[in-house]
């Protein structure tokens, strides 16, 4: 019974981790896609939001506009920075694999 419990616990922990990682990735990806759409369809509004965030962090408006207008020339960089500053999220990594992470958790649980 002890070995069966150990294996069941490992599977449970791995599956739980994989599902939670997938849910988090899906949420972050949706937010990223939404911000990408907003940047593409309303770039001035997104730049204004970012300037305001910089101002809230003590950067004078003129300097914030220079920084944001320069960064906006590089949409991918701007989008990742927006995710980080505005939503306090890292941009999703397409190489993330929640099932691989779950397998690692399961394997590690068996070693304990």
Secondary structure by P-SEA (a helix, b strand, c coil): caaaaaaaaaaaaaaaaaaaaaaaaaaaaaaaaaaaaaaaccaaaaaaaaaaaaaaacccaaaaaaaaaaaaccaaaaaaaaaaaccccccccccccaaaaaaaaaaaaaac
